[in-house]
């Protein structure tokens, strides 16, 4: 038996360097390690300055990382600030990037360099913030007091945990208004923020937003941390004559899958189990934390498959970053079942709420051409905005990209982002 197990293991040279590095530090992860893993990604910014670096007075901008303390004790938001050396009086409002579920600001590491150049050229500031309870922000207890069957109250409490802390952060930073760029659940929360604090939002740019349509846009729960086989299979560039489609990822899977009838009972039991865990507030990150030394392997599989277009160095650094923030104390991640139902559709879909946004607020929905989030929800939202008197909604499709379009096709995403910021 021991021989068979040994034969099944890959040779040492085939074990990814990212996995072995994470395994060595698995029991030694702390805030210092999280900061180091984050800085490795942020050093791609041409003007990045760590706490140990000397200020370059000739640089057109500076990028620094810091904690912005909130009023309540032990509450702070981890913040990347990119500030121009020569601010312009005619500069547009500052831009704020907000990550998705269980992620962190480091996920935007390929978008920061062009945004830093934009900040320097326009004399405007760019910020990226870790949501409260995620990334390297304070991991405070998360709890919802509303009754389980009071959906509006549950949603309101869960949203307020994040958007009220963002509003407090804005006040601390002295920002009058801001353009918000949000991804996935971060995009959903960005809309919720704009609904509650309309005068504080200049513009919304929503990257593959979660919680938009009425119906589930996937059959699988919490796709943020699960392998996306359909997305991987469609991650190759489109043929020259092939046009992007709004076909949903679930449709693609049903075309390819033809499971044997004897597997259906097991699948049904598995689905029921996931449904139960979801309703009980289970978090997928709990699995990783409880997996001990198998944790890095699980994260490594996720990183290599979900971000298969990155270079080996980028994959290694992103994997190390994900490992470090995943091992932090559970907090904001427990919001998921309060905001989204099983299947990752919103309890209160944005398509029913966007009409209440300020009528002059520009809102751009941006999806990958093989995104598992359904662009048709974005299109319907734009139509509803126009019907409500807001003509400033638009829909953009990024070629050769999935849910993480800002990494899958960073060139086109960055180009579209700059164009939208300059409008």
C-alpha positions in Angstrom: 0.0 0.0 0.0 2.8 2.4 0.9 4.5 1.7 -2.4 1.3 2.5 -4.3 0.8 5.8 -2.5 4.4 6.7 -3.2 4.0 5.9 -6.9 0.9 8.1 -7.1 2.7 11.1 -5.8 4.4 13.4 -8.4 8.2 13.6 -8.5 9.5 16.4 -6.3 10.5 18.4 -9.4 6.9 18.4 -10.6 5.5 19.9 -7.4 4.8 23.6 -8.0 7.2 26.0 -6.4 4.2 28.1 -5.1 2.8 25.0 -3.3 6.1 24.0 -1.6 6.7 27.7 -0.6 3.2 27.9 0.9 3.5 24.5 2.6 6.7 25.6 4.4 5.0 28.7 5.7 1.6 27.1 6.4 2.0 27.1 10.2 3.8 30.4 10.2 1.3 32.7 8.4 0.8 36.0 10.2 0.1 39.6 9.4 3.8 40.2 8.5 3.6 37.3 5.9 0.4 38.7 4.5 2.0 42.1 4.1 5.0 40.6 2.3 2.8 38.6 -0.1 0.8 41.7 -0.9 3.9 43.8 -1.5 5.3 41.3 -4.0 2.3 42.0 -6.2 2.2 45.7 -5.6 5.9 46.1 -6.7 4.6 45.8 -10.2 3.4 49.4 -9.8 6.2 51.7 -11.2 5.8 54.3 -8.4 5.3 51.9 -5.5 7.0 52.8 -2.2 7.1 50.5 0.8 7.5 51.8 4.3 11.3 51.1 4.0 11.7 53.0 0.7 12.9 56.5 0.3 10.6 59.0 -1.4 11.5 59.7 -5.0 10.8 63.4 -5.3 11.1 63.2 -9.1 8.5 60.4 -9.5 5.2 61.6 -11.1 3.2 59.7 -8.5 3.6 57.6 -5.4 1.9 54.4 -4.4 1.8 53.4 -0.8 -0.1 50.9 1.4 -1.6 51.8 4.8 -4.3 51.1 7.3 -7.1 53.7 7.5 -8.4 53.6 11.0 -12.2 53.8 11.5 -14.0 55.2 14.5 -14.7 51.9 16.2 -11.8 50.2 18.0 -9.9 47.5 16.0 -11.7 48.5 12.8 -9.5 49.6 9.8 -9.5 49.2 6.0 -6.3 48.2 4.2 -5.8 50.8 1.5 -3.5 51.3 -1.5 -3.2 55.0 -2.3 -1.8 56.2 -5.7 -1.4 59.9 -5.6 0.0 62.2 -8.2 3.0 64.3 -7.3 1.3 67.3 -8.9 -2.4 67.2 -8.3 -4.6 69.0 -10.8 -7.4 71.4 -9.9 -9.3 70.1 -12.9 -8.7 66.4 -12.2 -11.7 64.0 -12.2 -12.9 62.6 -8.9 -10.6 59.9 -7.4 -11.1 56.3 -8.5 -11.7 53.5 -5.9 -11.2 49.8 -6.8 -13.2 47.3 -4.8 -12.5 43.5 -5.0 -14.9 40.6 -5.0 -15.9 37.9 -2.5 -13.1 36.6 -0.3 -10.4 38.3 -2.4 -8.3 41.4 -1.8 -6.9 44.5 -3.5 -3.9 42.5 -4.7 -6.0 40.8 -7.3 -5.8 44.1 -9.3 -2.0 43.9 -9.5 -2.0 44.0 -13.4 -4.4 47.0 -13.5 -2.5 49.2 -11.1 0.4 50.2 -13.4 -1.7 51.7 -16.1 -4.0 53.3 -13.5 -0.9 54.7 -11.8 0.2 56.3 -15.1 -3.3 57.6 -15.6 -3.2 59.2 -12.0 0.1 60.8 -12.8 -1.1 62.2 -16.2 -4.5 63.4 -15.0 -3.4 64.6 -11.6 -6.0 62.5 -9.9 -5.8 59.9 -7.2 -6.5 56.2 -7.4 -7.3 54.0 -4.4 -7.9 50.3 -3.8 -9.5 49.1 -0.6 -10.0 45.8 1.1 -13.6 45.4 2.3 -14.0 45.1 6.0 -13.5 41.5 7.1 -11.6 40.6 3.9 -8.1 40.9 2.5 -5.8 42.6 5.0 -8.6 44.7 6.5 -9.7 44.2 10.1 -11.2 40.7 10.6 -14.0 41.7 13.0 -17.0 39.5 13.9 -19.7 39.3 11.3 -23.3 38.7 12.5 -26.8 39.4 11.2 -29.5 39.8 13.8 -32.5 39.8 11.5 -34.7 36.7 11.4 -33.9 34.1 8.8 -37.2 34.6 6.9 -36.9 38.4 6.9 -35.0 38.6 3.7 -35.0 42.5 3.3 -33.7 43.0 6.8 -31.0 40.3 6.4 -29.8 41.9 3.1 -29.8 45.4 4.6 -27.8 44.3 7.6 -25.2 42.4 5.5 -24.8 45.2 3.0 -24.5 47.8 5.7 -21.6 45.9 7.3 -19.6 46.7 4.2 -21.0 49.9 2.7 -21.2 51.8 6.0 -17.5 51.1 6.6 -16.7 52.3 3.1 -18.6 55.5 3.7 -16.7 56.0 7.0 -13.4 55.3 5.0 -14.4 58.0 2.5 -15.0 60.5 5.2 -11.6 59.7 6.8 -9.9 60.1 3.4 -11.6 63.5 2.8 -13.1 62.5 -0.6 -16.1 64.5 -1.7 -17.1 61.9 -4.4 -15.5 59.0 -6.2 -15.7 56.8 -9.2 -16.1 53.2 -8.0 -14.7 50.2 -9.9 -16.1 47.0 -8.4 -15.7 43.4 -9.3 -18.2 40.6 -8.7 -19.6 40.8 -5.2 -17.6 44.1 -4.9 -19.6 45.4 -7.8 -22.9 44.4 -6.2 -21.9 46.2 -3.0 -20.8 49.2 -5.1 -24.4 49.5 -6.4 -25.7 49.1 -2.9 -23.4 51.9 -1.7 -24.5 54.2 -4.6 -28.2 53.6 -3.7 -27.6 54.5 0.0 -25.0 57.3 -0.6 -25.9 58.6 -4.1 -24.2 62.0 -3.8 -20.9 60.3 -3.0 -20.7 58.4 -6.3 -19.6 60.1 -9.5 -19.6 57.0 -11.7 -19.9 53.2 -11.4 -17.9 50.7 -13.4 -19.1 47.2 -12.6 -16.7 44.3 -13.6 -18.6 41.0 -14.0 -21.1 42.1 -11.2 -22.7 39.5 -9.0 -26.4 39.5 -8.0 -27.8 41.2 -11.1 -30.4 38.9 -12.7 -33.5 37.3 -11.2 -32.6 33.7 -12.0 -29.5 31.8 -11.0 -26.7 32.4 -13.4 -25.0 29.1 -12.4 -26.1 25.7 -11.0 -23.1 25.5 -8.7 -22.8 27.3 -5.3 -20.2 29.9 -4.7 -18.2 29.7 -7.9 -15.6 32.2 -6.6 -13.7 29.4 -5.0 -14.6 26.4 -7.1 -13.0 25.1 -10.3 -14.8 26.5 -13.3 -14.4 23.7 -15.9 -16.6 25.4 -18.4 -14.6 28.6 -18.1 -11.3 26.8 -18.5 -12.6 25.0 -21.6 -13.6 28.3 -23.2 -10.5 30.2 -22.1 -8.8 30.0 -25.4 -9.0 33.0 -27.8 -12.0 33.1 -30.0 -11.5 32.2 -33.7 -11.4 35.4 -35.9 -14.9 34.9 -37.2 -16.4 33.7 -34.0 -18.6 36.3 -32.3 -19.0 36.7 -28.5 -22.2 35.3 -27.2 -24.4 36.0 -24.1 -24.9 32.2 -23.8 -24.7 31.3 -20.1 -22.1 29.0 -18.6 -24.8 26.7 -17.4 -26.0 26.3 -21.0 -22.5 25.4 -22.1 -22.1 22.8 -19.4 -25.5 21.2 -20.3 -24.4 21.0 -24.0 -21.2 19.2 -23.0 -22.3 17.1 -20.1 -24.2 13.8 -20.4 -24.0 12.2 -17.0 -24.9 8.6 -16.6 -28.3 8.0 -14.9 -26.7 6.1 -12.0 -24.8 9.2 -11.0 -27.9 11.4 -10.6 -28.8 10.3 -7.1 -25.3 11.1 -5.8 -25.4 14.5 -7.5 -28.8 15.2 -6.0 -27.5 14.4 -2.5 -24.4 16.5 -3.0 -26.6 19.4 -4.1 -28.8 19.1 -1.1 -25.8 19.0 1.1 -24.4 22.2 -0.4 -27.8 23.8 -0.2 -28.1 23.0 3.5 -24.5 24.3 4.2 -25.2 27.5 2.2 -28.4 28.3 4.2 -26.5 27.6 7.4 -23.9 30.3 6.7 -21.1 27.9 5.7 -18.0 29.5 4.1 -15.9 27.7 1.5 -12.8 29.2 3.2 -13.5 27.0 6.2 -12.6 24.0 4.1 -9.2 25.4 3.3 -8.4 26.4 6.9 -9.4 23.0 8.2 -7.4 21.2 5.5 -4.1 21.8 7.4 -1.2 21.1 5.0 -3.5 20.2 2.1 -4.7 23.8 2.1 -1.9 25.1 -0.2 -2.7 22.3 -2.6 -6.4 23.3 -2.8 -5.5 27.0 -3.3 -2.8 26.0 -5.8 -5.3 24.1 -7.9 -7.7 27.0 -7.8 -5.0 29.6 -8.8 -3.4 27.6 -11.6 -6.8 26.7 -13.2 -8.7 29.9 -12.6 -5.8 32.1 -13.7 -4.2 29.9 -16.2 -3.1 32.8 -18.5 -0.7 34.3 -16.0 3.1 33.9 -16.1 4.7 31.4 -13.7 6.0 34.3 -11.6 2.6 36.0 -11.5 0.9 32.7 -10.6 3.4 32.0 -7.8 2.9 35.5 -6.3 -0.8 35.5 -6.6 -1.0 32.0 -5.1 1.1 33.1 -2.1 -1.1 36.1 -1.6 -4.4 34.1 -1.8 -3.0 31.6 0.6 -2.1 34.3 3.1 -5.4 36.2 3.1 -7.4 32.9 3.1 -5.8 31.8 6.3 -6.8 35.0 8.1 -9.7 34.8 10.6 -13.1 34.3 9.0 -15.1 37.5 9.0 -16.8 39.3 6.0 -16.9 36.0 4.1 -19.9 34.9 6.2 -22.1 37.5 4.4 -22.6 35.4 1.4 -25.8 33.5 2.3 -27.4 36.7 3.5 -26.8 38.4 0.2 -27.0 35.6 -2.3 -29.2 32.5 -2.4 -28.0 29.0 -3.3 -26.8 29.2 -6.8 -25.2 32.7 -6.3 -28.3 34.7 -7.3 -29.2 37.7 -5.2 -32.0 37.7 -2.7 -32.7 41.3 -3.9 -31.4 41.3 -7.5 -29.8 44.5 -8.8 -31.9 44.5 -11.9 -34.9 45.4 -9.7 -32.9 48.2 -7.9 -30.9 50.1 -10.5 -33.8 52.3 -11.5 -33.4 54.0 -8.2 -29.8 55.1 -8.9 -29.3 58.9 -9.3 -30.6 59.7 -12.8 -27.4 61.4 -13.9 -25.0 58.6 -12.7 -23.0 56.9 -15.4 -23.1 53.1 -14.9 -21.0 50.7 -17.1 -21.5 47.0 -16.9 -18.5 45.0 -18.2 -18.3 41.3 -18.7 -15.9 38.7 -20.2 -17.1 37.1 -23.5 -17.2 33.7 -21.7 -18.2 35.1 -18.3 -20.2 32.8 -16.0 -22.1 35.9 -14.9 -24.9 36.5 -17.3 -24.5 39.7 -19.4 -28.2 39.7 -20.2 -28.7 40.8 -16.6 -26.5 43.8 -17.3 -28.4 44.6 -20.5 -31.8 44.4 -18.8 -30.4 46.7 -16.1 -29.3 49.2 -18.7 -32.7 49.1 -20.3 -34.4 49.6 -16.9 -32.2 52.6 -16.1 -33.1 54.2 -19.4 -36.8 53.6 -18.8 -36.4 55.3 -15.4 -34.8 58.4 -17.0 -31.1 57.6 -16.8 -29.5 57.4 -20.3 -26.0 56.9 -19.0 -26.0 53.1 -18.7 -23.9 51.0 -21.0 -22.7 47.4 -21.5 -19.2 46.4 -22.6 -17.8 42.9 -23.5 -14.2 42.1 -23.0 -12.9 39.6 -25.6 -11.1 36.4 -24.5 -12.0 36.8 -20.9 -14.1 35.1 -18.2 -15.2 36.2 -14.7 -11.8 37.7 -13.8 -11.7 39.7 -17.0 -9.2 42.2 -15.4 -6.6 39.4 -15.3 -7.8 37.2 -18.2 -7.5 40.1 -20.7 -5.8 42.9 -18.8 -4.9 44.8 -21.9 -8.4 45.3 -23.2 -9.9 45.7 -19.6 -7.3 48.4 -18.8 -8.0 50.2 -22.1 -11.7 50.2 -21.4 -11.2 51.3 -17.8 -9.1 54.3 -18.8 -11.6 55.2 -21.5 -14.5 55.1 -19.0 -12.5 57.2 -16.4 -11.8 59.8 -19.0 -15.4 60.2 -20.2 
